[in-house]
Amino acid sequence: FHSGNASSVRSEKSLIVGSGDSQLMFKLTYVNKSLFFSKQKIPRQLKNNIHTRV
């Protein structure tokens, strides 16, 4: 895994945990020996809920 620039090392990994409404996506980003962590909820079920609610 090389992007041509040895001084800038960037690695990303996404992890999806759970199912349905409680599904979460964890995103790990590793840049220059620094680890960035972000967590976001996946609103996958929102559309379905709106359509089923008449």
PDB file of N, H, CA, C and O in Angstrom:
ATOM      1  N   PHE A   1       0.848  -1.198   0.000  1.00  0.00           N
ATOM      2  CA  PHE A   1       0.000   0.000   0.000  1.00  0.00           C
ATOM      3  C   PHE A   1       0.886   1.252   0.000  1.00  0.00           C
ATOM      4  O   PHE A   1       1.345   1.706   1.049  1.00  0.00           O
ATOM      5  N   HIS A   2       1.112   1.789  -1.182  1.00  0.00           N
ATOM      6  H   HIS A   2       0.740   1.421  -2.033  1.00  0.00           H
ATOM      7  CA  HIS A   2       1.936   2.995  -1.309  1.00  0.00           C
ATOM      8  C   HIS A   2       1.249   3.960  -2.261  1.00  0.00           C
ATOM      9  O   HIS A   2       0.766   3.564  -3.322  1.00  0.00           O
ATOM     10  N   SER A   3       1.210   5.223  -1.873  1.00  0.00           N
ATOM     11  H   SER A   3       1.603   5.544  -1.011  1.00  0.00           H
ATOM     12  CA  SER A   3       0.588   6.236  -2.715  1.00  0.00           C
ATOM     13  C   SER A   3       1.644   7.123  -3.371  1.00  0.00           C
ATOM     14  O   SER A   3       1.315   8.160  -3.946  1.00  0.00           O
ATOM     15  N   GLY A   4       2.911   6.714  -3.285  1.00  0.00           N
ATOM     16  H   GLY A   4       3.178   5.871  -2.818  1.00  0.00           H
ATOM     17  CA  GLY A   4       3.981   7.473  -3.906  1.00  0.00           C
ATOM     18  C   GLY A   4       4.662   8.420  -2.938  1.00  0.00           C
ATOM     19  O   GLY A   4       5.848   8.714  -3.093  1.00  0.00           O
ATOM     20  N   ASN A   5       3.933   8.903  -1.942  1.00  0.00           N
ATOM     21  H   ASN A   5       2.970   8.664  -1.816  1.00  0.00           H
ATOM     22  CA  ASN A   5       4.510   9.825  -0.969  1.00  0.00           C
ATOM     23  C   ASN A   5       4.726   9.067   0.335  1.00  0.00           C
ATOM     24  O   ASN A   5       3.773   8.691   1.018  1.00  0.00           O
ATOM     25  N   ALA A   6       6.002   8.850   0.669  1.00  0.00           N
ATOM     26  H   ALA A   6       6.776   9.156   0.115  1.00  0.00           H
ATOM     27  CA  ALA A   6       6.312   8.016   1.820  1.00  0.00           C
ATOM     28  C   ALA A   6       6.059   8.739   3.139  1.00  0.00           C
ATOM     29  O   ALA A   6       5.856   8.099   4.170  1.00  0.00           O
ATOM     30  N   SER A   7       6.071  10.067   3.108  1.00  0.00           N
ATOM     31  H   SER A   7       6.236  10.587   2.270  1.00  0.00           H
ATOM     32  CA  SER A   7       5.921  10.820   4.349  1.00  0.00           C
ATOM     33  C   SER A   7       4.446  10.929   4.753  1.00  0.00           C
ATOM     34  O   SER A   7       4.136  11.245   5.902  1.00  0.00           O
ATOM     35  N   SER A   8       3.549  10.668   3.813  1.00  0.00           N
ATOM     36  H   SER A   8       3.801  10.410   2.880  1.00  0.00           H
ATOM     37  CA  SER A   8       2.116  10.757   4.107  1.00  0.00           C
ATOM     38  C   SER A   8       1.502   9.372   3.991  1.00  0.00           C
ATOM     39  O   SER A   8       1.244   8.871   2.897  1.00  0.00           O
ATOM     40  N   VAL A   9       1.276   8.770   5.151  1.00  0.00           N
ATOM     41  H   VAL A   9       1.485   9.177   6.040  1.00  0.00           H
ATOM     42  CA  VAL A   9       0.693   7.433   5.182  1.00  0.00           C
ATOM     43  C   VAL A   9      -0.752   7.544   5.613  1.00  0.00           C
ATOM     44  O   VAL A   9      -1.050   8.062   6.689  1.00  0.00           O
ATOM     45  N   ARG A  10      -1.645   7.059   4.775  1.00  0.00           N
ATOM     46  H   ARG A  10      -1.402   6.639   3.901  1.00  0.00           H
ATOM     47  CA  ARG A  10      -3.057   7.178   5.076  1.00  0.00           C
ATOM     48  C   ARG A  10      -3.726   5.816   4.906  1.00  0.00           C
ATOM     49  O   ARG A  10      -3.590   5.164   3.870  1.00  0.00           O
ATOM     50  N   SER A  11      -4.440   5.407   5.931  1.00  0.00           N
ATOM     51  H   SER A  11      -4.550   5.936   6.772  1.00  0.00           H
ATOM     52  CA  SER A  11      -5.153   4.138   5.885  1.00  0.00           C
ATOM     53  C   SER A  11      -6.548   4.345   6.446  1.00  0.00           C
ATOM     54  O   SER A  11      -6.721   4.988   7.481  1.00  0.00           O
ATOM     55  N   GLU A  12      -7.540   3.799   5.762  1.00  0.00           N
ATOM     56  H   GLU A  12      -7.400   3.277   4.922  1.00  0.00           H
ATOM     57  CA  GLU A  12      -8.917   3.952   6.226  1.00  0.00           C
ATOM     58  C   GLU A  12      -9.580   2.596   6.352  1.00  0.00           C
ATOM     59  O   GLU A  12      -9.390   1.711   5.517  1.00  0.00           O
ATOM     60  N   LYS A  13     -10.360   2.449   7.409  1.00  0.00           N
ATOM     61  H   LYS A  13     -10.514   3.168   8.087  1.00  0.00           H
ATOM     62  CA  LYS A  13     -11.092   1.198   7.613  1.00  0.00           C
ATOM     63  C   LYS A  13     -12.480   1.523   8.139  1.00  0.00           C
ATOM     64  O   LYS A  13     -12.630   2.284   9.095  1.00  0.00           O
ATOM     65  N   SER A  14     -13.498   0.937   7.503  1.00  0.00           N
ATOM     66  H   SER A  14     -13.376   0.319   6.727  1.00  0.00           H
ATOM     67  CA  SER A  14     -14.870   1.164   7.945  1.00  0.00           C
ATOM     68  C   SER A  14     -15.427  -0.123   8.528  1.00  0.00           C
ATOM     69  O   SER A  14     -15.206  -1.214   8.003  1.00  0.00           O
ATOM     70  N   LEU A  15     -16.149   0.029   9.616  1.00  0.00           N
ATOM     71  H   LEU A  15     -16.328   0.916  10.042  1.00  0.00           H
ATOM     72  CA  LEU A  15     -16.715  -1.127  10.300  1.00  0.00           C
ATOM     73  C   LEU A  15     -18.177  -0.850  10.601  1.00  0.00           C
ATOM     74  O   LEU A  15     -18.510   0.144  11.245  1.00  0.00           O
ATOM     75  N   ILE A  16     -19.053  -1.741  10.127  1.00  0.00           N
ATOM     76  H   ILE A  16     -18.782  -2.548   9.603  1.00  0.00           H
ATOM     77  CA  ILE A  16     -20.488  -1.562  10.359  1.00  0.00           C
ATOM     78  C   ILE A  16     -20.937  -2.565  11.421  1.00  0.00           C
ATOM     79  O   ILE A  16     -20.731  -3.772  11.297  1.00  0.00           O
ATOM     80  N   VAL A  17     -21.556  -2.021  12.465  1.00  0.00           N
ATOM     81  H   VAL A  17     -21.723  -1.041  12.566  1.00  0.00           H
ATOM     82  CA  VAL A  17     -21.952  -2.844  13.606  1.00  0.00           C
ATOM     83  C   VAL A  17     -23.455  -2.734  13.824  1.00  0.00           C
ATOM     84  O   VAL A  17     -24.024  -1.648  13.717  1.00  0.00           O
ATOM     85  N   GLY A  18     -24.094  -3.854  14.130  1.00  0.00           N
ATOM     86  H   GLY A  18     -23.631  -4.736  14.218  1.00  0.00           H
ATOM     87  CA  GLY A  18     -25.516  -3.829  14.450  1.00  0.00           C
ATOM     88  C   GLY A  18     -26.369  -4.078  13.227  1.00  0.00           C
ATOM     89  O   GLY A  18     -25.858  -4.386  12.151  1.00  0.00           O
ATOM     90  N   SER A  19     -27.681  -3.944  13.400  1.00  0.00           N
ATOM     91  H   SER A  19     -28.097  -3.694  14.275  1.00  0.00           H
ATOM     92  CA  SER A  19     -28.611  -4.156  12.298  1.00  0.00           C
ATOM     93  C   SER A  19     -29.853  -3.310  12.517  1.00  0.00           C
ATOM     94  O   SER A  19     -30.167  -2.932  13.646  1.00  0.00           O
ATOM     95  N   GLY A  20     -30.547  -3.017  11.445  1.00  0.00           N
ATOM     96  H   GLY A  20     -30.291  -3.324  10.528  1.00  0.00           H
ATOM     97  CA  GLY A  20     -31.790  -2.261  11.549  1.00  0.00           C
ATOM     98  C   GLY A  20     -31.565  -0.826  11.976  1.00  0.00           C
ATOM     99  O   GLY A  20     -30.658  -0.157  11.483  1.00  0.00           O
ATOM    100  N   ASP A  21     -32.395  -0.355  12.896  1.00  0.00           N
ATOM    101  H   ASP A  21     -33.132  -0.899  13.297  1.00  0.00           H
ATOM    102  CA  ASP A  21     -32.359   1.045  13.308  1.00  0.00           C
ATOM    103  C   ASP A  21     -31.122   1.367  14.145  1.00  0.00           C
ATOM    104  O   ASP A  21     -30.705   2.522  14.226  1.00  0.00           O
ATOM    105  N   SER A  22     -30.542   0.349  14.764  1.00  0.00           N
ATOM    106  H   SER A  22     -30.881  -0.589  14.698  1.00  0.00           H
ATOM    107  CA  SER A  22     -29.426   0.597  15.680  1.00  0.00           C
ATOM    108  C   SER A  22     -28.080   0.353  15.005  1.00  0.00           C
ATOM    109  O   SER A  22     -27.074   0.091  15.664  1.00  0.00           O
ATOM    110  N   GLN A  23     -28.083   0.444  13.666  1.00  0.00           N
ATOM    111  H   GLN A  23     -28.900   0.657  13.130  1.00  0.00           H
ATOM    112  CA  GLN A  23     -26.842   0.171  12.946  1.00  0.00           C
ATOM    113  C   GLN A  23     -25.906   1.367  13.025  1.00  0.00           C
ATOM    114  O   GLN A  23     -26.307   2.508  12.794  1.00  0.00           O
ATOM    115  N   LEU A  24     -24.660   1.085  13.352  1.00  0.00           N
ATOM    116  H   LEU A  24     -24.335   0.158  13.540  1.00  0.00           H
ATOM    117  CA  LEU A  24     -23.659   2.141  13.479  1.00  0.00           C
ATOM    118  C   LEU A  24     -22.486   1.851  12.552  1.00  0.00           C
ATOM    119  O   LEU A  24     -22.129   0.695  12.319  1.00  0.00           O
ATOM    120  N   MET A  25     -21.893   2.919  12.029  1.00  0.00           N
ATOM    121  H   MET A  25     -22.182   3.858  12.218  1.00  0.00           H
ATOM    122  CA  MET A  25     -20.695   2.746  11.224  1.00  0.00           C
ATOM    123  C   MET A  25     -19.528   3.435  11.906  1.00  0.00           C
ATOM    124  O   MET A  25     -19.569   4.634  12.182  1.00  0.00           O
ATOM    125  N   PHE A  26     -18.484   2.654  12.176  1.00  0.00           N
ATOM    126  H   PHE A  26     -18.451   1.680  11.952  1.00  0.00           H
ATOM    127  CA  PHE A  26     -17.275   3.192  12.780  1.00  0.00           C
ATOM    128  C   PHE A  26     -16.239   3.374  11.674  1.00  0.00           C
ATOM    129  O   PHE A  26     -15.966   2.454  10.903  1.00  0.00           O
ATOM    130  N   LYS A  27     -15.675   4.560  11.611  1.00  0.00           N
ATOM    131  H   LYS A  27     -15.896   5.308  12.238  1.00  0.00           H
ATOM    132  CA  LYS A  27     -14.674   4.826  10.585  1.00  0.00           C
ATOM    133  C   LYS A  27     -13.350   5.165  11.241  1.00  0.00           C
ATOM    134  O   LYS A  27     -13.246   6.117  12.015  1.00  0.00           O
ATOM    135  N   LEU A  28     -12.341   4.371  10.920  1.00  0.00           N
ATOM    136  H   LEU A  28     -12.426   3.597  10.292  1.00  0.00           H
ATOM    137  CA  LEU A  28     -11.009   4.591  11.466  1.00  0.00           C
ATOM    138  C   LEU A  28     -10.108   5.143  10.366  1.00  0.00           C
ATOM    139  O   LEU A  28      -9.974   4.542   9.300  1.00  0.00           O
ATOM    140  N   THR A  29      -9.506   6.270  10.628  1.00  0.00           N
ATOM    141  H   THR A  29      -9.615   6.759  11.494  1.00  0.00           H
ATOM    142  CA  THR A  29      -8.586   6.863   9.663  1.00  0.00           C
ATOM    143  C   THR A  29      -7.231   7.060  10.328  1.00  0.00           C
ATOM    144  O   THR A  29      -7.125   7.672  11.390  1.00  0.00           O
ATOM    145  N   TYR A  30      -6.200   6.530   9.682  1.00  0.00           N
ATOM    146  H   TYR A  30      -6.286   6.033   8.818  1.00  0.00           H
ATOM    147  CA  TYR A  30      -4.855   6.603  10.222  1.00  0.00           C
ATOM    148  C   TYR A  30      -4.003   7.445   9.283  1.00  0.00           C
ATOM    149  O   TYR A  30      -3.694   7.027   8.167  1.00  0.00           O
ATOM    150  N   VAL A  31      -3.622   8.648   9.747  1.00  0.00           N
ATOM    151  H   VAL A  31      -3.873   8.989  10.653  1.00  0.00           H
ATOM    152  CA  VAL A  31      -2.838   9.559   8.923  1.00  0.00           C
ATOM    153  C   VAL A  31      -1.590  10.006   9.684  1.00  0.00           C
ATOM    154  O   VAL A  31      -1.687  10.618  10.748  1.00  0.00           O
ATOM    155  N   ASN A  32      -0.425   9.695   9.131  1.00  0.00           N
ATOM    156  H   ASN A  32      -0.346   9.197   8.267  1.00  0.00           H
ATOM    157  CA  ASN A  32       0.843  10.139   9.718  1.00  0.00           C
ATOM    158  C   ASN A  32       0.942   9.818  11.218  1.00  0.00           C
ATOM    159  O   ASN A  32       1.200  10.701  12.035  1.00  0.00           O
ATOM    160  N   LYS A  33       0.734   8.554  11.558  1.00  0.00           N
ATOM    161  H   LYS A  33       0.524   7.836  10.894  1.00  0.00           H
ATOM    162  CA  LYS A  33       0.837   8.083  12.939  1.00  0.00           C
ATOM    163  C   LYS A  33      -0.202   8.721  13.861  1.00  0.00           C
ATOM    164  O   LYS A  33      -0.040   8.698  15.081  1.00  0.00           O
ATOM    165  N   SER A  34      -1.261   9.286  13.292  1.00  0.00           N
ATOM    166  H   SER A  34      -1.392   9.304  12.301  1.00  0.00           H
ATOM    167  CA  SER A  34      -2.362   9.817  14.097  1.00  0.00           C
ATOM    168  C   SER A  34      -3.626   9.042  13.736  1.00  0.00           C
ATOM    169  O   SER A  34      -3.909   8.792  12.564  1.00  0.00           O
ATOM    170  N   LEU A  35      -4.367   8.675  14.757  1.00  0.00           N
ATOM    171  H   LEU A  35      -4.138   8.879  15.709  1.00  0.00           H
ATOM    172  CA  LEU A  35      -5.567   7.885  14.526  1.00  0.00           C
ATOM    173  C   LEU A  35      -6.811   8.741  14.746  1.00  0.00           C
ATOM    174  O   LEU A  35      -7.024   9.299  15.822  1.00  0.00           O
ATOM    175  N   PHE A  36      -7.621   8.827  13.698  1.00  0.00           N
ATOM    176  H   PHE A  36      -7.448   8.374  12.824  1.00  0.00           H
ATOM    177  CA  PHE A  36      -8.868   9.581  13.796  1.00  0.00           C
ATOM    178  C   PHE A  36     -10.029   8.598  13.824  1.00  0.00           C
ATOM    179  O   PHE A  36     -10.073   7.644  13.046  1.00  0.00           O
ATOM    180  N   PHE A  37     -10.959   8.843  14.724  1.00  0.00           N
ATOM    181  H   PHE A  37     -10.923   9.617  15.356  1.00  0.00           H
ATOM    182  CA  PHE A  37     -12.073   7.919  14.923  1.00  0.00           C
ATOM    183  C   PHE A  37     -13.380   8.690  14.813  1.00  0.00           C
ATOM    184  O   PHE A  37     -13.594   9.684  15.506  1.00  0.00           O
ATOM    185  N   SER A  38     -14.243   8.214  13.934  1.00  0.00           N
ATOM    186  H   SER A  38     -14.069   7.406  13.371  1.00  0.00           H
ATOM    187  CA  SER A  38     -15.549   8.856  13.806  1.00  0.00           C
ATOM    188  C   SER A  38     -16.637   7.801  13.805  1.00  0.00           C
ATOM    189  O   SER A  38     -16.484   6.722  13.233  1.00  0.00           O
ATOM    190  N   LYS A  39     -17.736   8.137  14.457  1.00  0.00           N
ATOM    191  H   LYS A  39     -17.859   9.014  14.922  1.00  0.00           H
ATOM    192  CA  LYS A  39     -18.866   7.209  14.551  1.00  0.00           C
ATOM    193  C   LYS A  39     -20.098   7.911  14.012  1.00  0.00           C
ATOM    194  O   LYS A  39     -20.402   9.037  14.407  1.00  0.00           O
ATOM    195  N   GLN A  40     -20.808   7.245  13.107  1.00  0.00           N
ATOM    196  H   GLN A  40     -20.561   6.331  12.786  1.00  0.00           H
ATOM    197  CA  GLN A  40     -22.021   7.847  12.586  1.00  0.00           C
ATOM    198  C   GLN A  40     -23.115   6.811  12.428  1.00  0.00           C
ATOM    199  O   GLN A  40     -22.858   5.656  12.091  1.00  0.00           O
ATOM    200  N   LYS A  41     -24.342   7.247  12.677  1.00  0.00           N
ATOM    201  H   LYS A  41     -24.551   8.186  12.951  1.00  0.00           H
ATOM    202  CA  LYS A  41     -25.482   6.364  12.575  1.00  0.00           C
ATOM    203  C   LYS A  41     -25.904   6.269  11.113  1.00  0.00           C
ATOM    204  O   LYS A  41     -25.824   7.251  10.375  1.00  0.00           O
ATOM    205  N   ILE A  42     -26.345   5.110  10.705  1.00  0.00           N
ATOM    206  H   ILE A  42     -26.411   4.312  11.305  1.00  0.00           H
ATOM    207  CA  ILE A  42     -26.779   4.915   9.327  1.00  0.00           C
ATOM    208  C   ILE A  42     -28.301   4.992   9.264  1.00  0.00           C
ATOM    209  O   ILE A  42     -28.981   4.101   9.774  1.00  0.00           O
ATOM    210  N   PRO A  43     -28.844   6.031   8.654  1.00  0.00           N
ATOM    211  CA  PRO A  43     -30.302   6.205   8.585  1.00  0.00           C
ATOM    212  C   PRO A  43     -30.906   5.376   7.467  1.00  0.00           C
ATOM    213  O   PRO A  43     -31.669   5.894   6.651  1.00  0.00           O
ATOM    214  N   ARG A  44     -30.575   4.102   7.421  1.00  0.00           N
ATOM    215  H   ARG A  44     -29.956   3.681   8.083  1.00  0.00           H
ATOM    216  CA  ARG A  44     -31.035   3.243   6.325  1.00  0.00           C
ATOM    217  C   ARG A  44     -32.548   3.012   6.397  1.00  0.00           C
ATOM    218  O   ARG A  44     -33.228   2.962   5.372  1.00  0.00           O
ATOM    219  N   GLN A  45     -33.055   2.872   7.610  1.00  0.00           N
ATOM    220  H   GLN A  45     -32.503   2.912   8.442  1.00  0.00           H
ATOM    221  CA  GLN A  45     -34.461   2.495   7.784  1.00  0.00           C
ATOM    222  C   GLN A  45     -35.408   3.685   7.699  1.00  0.00           C
ATOM    223  O   GLN A  45     -36.624   3.501   7.730  1.00  0.00           O
ATOM    224  N   LEU A  46     -34.873   4.910   7.592  1.00  0.00           N
ATOM    225  H   LEU A  46     -33.884   5.059   7.567  1.00  0.00           H
ATOM    226  CA  LEU A  46     -35.723   6.095   7.627  1.00  0.00           C
ATOM    227  C   LEU A  46     -36.722   6.114   6.476  1.00  0.00           C
ATOM    228  O   LEU A  46     -37.901   6.406   6.677  1.00  0.00           O
ATOM    229  N   LYS A  47     -36.249   5.803   5.268  1.00  0.00           N
ATOM    230  H   LYS A  47     -35.292   5.566   5.105  1.00  0.00           H
ATOM    231  CA  LYS A  47     -37.139   5.830   4.108  1.00  0.00           C
ATOM    232  C   LYS A  47     -38.264   4.814   4.246  1.00  0.00           C
ATOM    233  O   LYS A  47     -39.424   5.101   3.949  1.00  0.00           O
ATOM    234  N   ASN A  48     -37.893   3.609   4.707  1.00  0.00           N
ATOM    235  H   ASN A  48     -36.951   3.376   4.949  1.00  0.00           H
ATOM    236  CA  ASN A  48     -38.891   2.554   4.845  1.00  0.00           C
ATOM    237  C   ASN A  48     -39.970   2.937   5.850  1.00  0.00           C
ATOM    238  O   ASN A  48     -41.154   2.683   5.628  1.00  0.00           O
ATOM    239  N   ASN A  49     -39.556   3.549   6.951  1.00  0.00           N
ATOM    240  H   ASN A  49     -38.594   3.755   7.130  1.00  0.00           H
ATOM    241  CA  ASN A  49     -40.509   3.945   7.984  1.00  0.00           C
ATOM    242  C   ASN A  49     -41.471   5.004   7.462  1.00  0.00           C
ATOM    243  O   ASN A  49     -42.660   4.981   7.783  1.00  0.00           O
ATOM    244  N   ILE A  50     -40.957   5.933   6.654  1.00  0.00           N
ATOM    245  H   ILE A  50     -39.992   5.952   6.394  1.00  0.00           H
ATOM    246  CA  ILE A  50     -41.810   6.990   6.123  1.00  0.00           C
ATOM    247  C   ILE A  50     -42.845   6.412   5.167  1.00  0.00           C
ATOM    248  O   ILE A  50     -44.001   6.835   5.157  1.00  0.00           O
ATOM    249  N   HIS A  51     -42.414   5.430   4.354  1.00  0.00           N
ATOM    250  H   HIS A  51     -41.475   5.087   4.362  1.00  0.00           H
ATOM    251  CA  HIS A  51     -43.336   4.872   3.372  1.00  0.00           C
ATOM    252  C   HIS A  51     -44.396   3.985   4.013  1.00  0.00           C
ATOM    253  O   HIS A  51     -45.522   3.903   3.521  1.00  0.00           O
ATOM    254  N   THR A  52     -44.036   3.318   5.116  1.00  0.00           N
ATOM    255  H   THR A  52     -43.122   3.385   5.516  1.00  0.00           H
ATOM    256  CA  THR A  52     -45.001   2.408   5.735  1.00  0.00           C
ATOM    257  C   THR A  52     -45.972   3.162   6.637  1.00  0.00           C
ATOM    258  O   THR A  52     -46.999   2.614   7.040  1.00  0.00           O
ATOM    259  N   ARG A  53     -45.650   4.426   6.957  1.00  0.00           N
ATOM    260  H   ARG A  53     -44.817   4.871   6.630  1.00  0.00           H
ATOM    261  CA  ARG A  53     -46.505   5.201   7.857  1.00  0.00           C
ATOM    262  C   ARG A  53     -47.502   5.990   7.013  1.00  0.00           C
ATOM    263  O   ARG A  53     -47.172   7.038   6.459  1.00  0.00           O
ATOM    264  N   VAL A  54     -48.728   5.471   6.923  1.00  0.00           N
ATOM    265  H   VAL A  54     -48.996   4.620   7.373  1.00  0.00           H
ATOM    266  CA  VAL A  54     -49.738   6.123   6.080  1.00  0.00           C
ATOM    267  C   VAL A  54     -50.799   6.783   6.950  1.00  0.00           C
ATOM    268  O   VAL A  54     -51.738   7.386   6.429  1.00  0.00           O
TER     269      VAL A  54
END
